[in-house]
Amino acid sequence: MIDKFIGAIHSKNKIQLTFHSKKDGCTLTRTCAPMDYGSSSRAHDKSDRFHTWDYDSDKERHTLSLLPNQVISIEILPQTFDPAEFVTWKPSWIVKRDWGVYS
């Protein structure tokens, strides 16, 4: 699953992500842009995570970071994304990529 996710980062393909939501206590499926894979600077637990941009959020679009044991499946979609849709900071990605100014 990690290789598929990283491949989608490089190709800039959106993914369909099915996962167990701790917050909602159920399985959810979301359309996301894969952003990065690795530890989170915000989390106390520094385990690697799938970091995505969630297009389908209930309230507003936002980042979604999931531990690997939460992820049930990742399907690569034919639609691509533009990093300009969500990258509003100076990136410091864990996974190297060629996203132009958003790398």
QUINORQUI-V919070 format. One record per pair of residues at least 6 apart in sequence whose C-alpha atoms are under 7 Angstrom apart, sorted by sequence separation. I is the first residue (numbers start at 1). J is the second residue. D is the distance in Angstrom with one decimal. If there is no record, write none. Layout:
i: {I;I}
j: {J;J}
d: {D;D}
//
This chain:
i: {20;21;40;55;97;20;21;39;54;19;20;39;54;18;19;39;53;54;18;19;38;39;53;54;18;37;38;52;53;91;17;18;37;38;51;52;91;16;17;37;51;52;16;17;36;37;51;16;17;36;50;51;87;15;16;35;36;49;50;14;15;34;35;49;50;14;15;34;35;49;50;14;33;34;48;49;83;14;32;33;32;33;32;31;32;30;31;9;31;8;9;30;5;33;20;19;20;19;18;19;18;19;18;17;18;38;17;36;37;16;17;36;37;15;16;36;15;16;15;16;14;15;13;14;13;13;14;13;14;13;14;8;12;13;12;1;10}
j: {26;27;46;61;103;27;28;46;61;27;28;47;62;27;28;48;62;63;28;29;48;49;63;64;29;48;49;63;64;102;29;30;49;50;63;64;103;29;30;50;64;65;30;31;50;51;65;31;32;51;65;66;102;31;32;51;52;65;66;31;32;51;52;66;67;32;33;52;53;67;68;33;52;53;67;68;102;34;52;53;53;54;54;54;55;54;55;34;56;34;35;56;34;81;70;70;71;71;71;72;72;73;73;73;74;94;74;93;94;74;75;94;95;74;75;95;75;76;76;77;76;77;76;77;77;78;79;79;80;80;81;76;80;81;81;74;97}
d: {5.7;5.9;6.1;5.2;6.0;4.4;6.5;5.1;5.6;5.5;6.3;5.3;5.4;6.9;5.6;4.2;5.7;5.8;5.6;6.5;4.1;5.8;4.5;6.1;4.2;6.6;5.2;5.6;6.1;6.4;5.5;6.5;5.6;6.9;6.9;5.2;6.4;6.7;5.3;4.9;5.9;6.2;5.7;6.3;6.4;5.9;4.4;4.7;6.8;5.1;5.5;6.6;6.9;5.8;6.3;5.4;6.9;6.1;5.2;6.8;5.3;6.4;4.9;5.2;6.4;5.7;6.2;4.5;6.6;4.6;6.9;4.8;5.4;6.5;6.7;6.2;6.6;6.8;5.9;5.0;5.3;6.8;4.6;6.3;5.6;6.7;5.7;5.5;6.0;6.6;6.4;5.7;6.7;6.7;5.0;5.4;6.5;4.3;6.2;5.0;5.4;6.9;5.2;6.0;6.5;6.3;4.8;6.5;6.7;5.8;6.6;6.5;6.5;6.4;5.0;6.0;5.5;6.4;4.5;6.7;6.3;5.2;6.5;5.4;6.2;6.4;5.7;5.8;5.4;4.1;6.1;6.7;5.4;6.1;5.7;6.8;6.0}
//
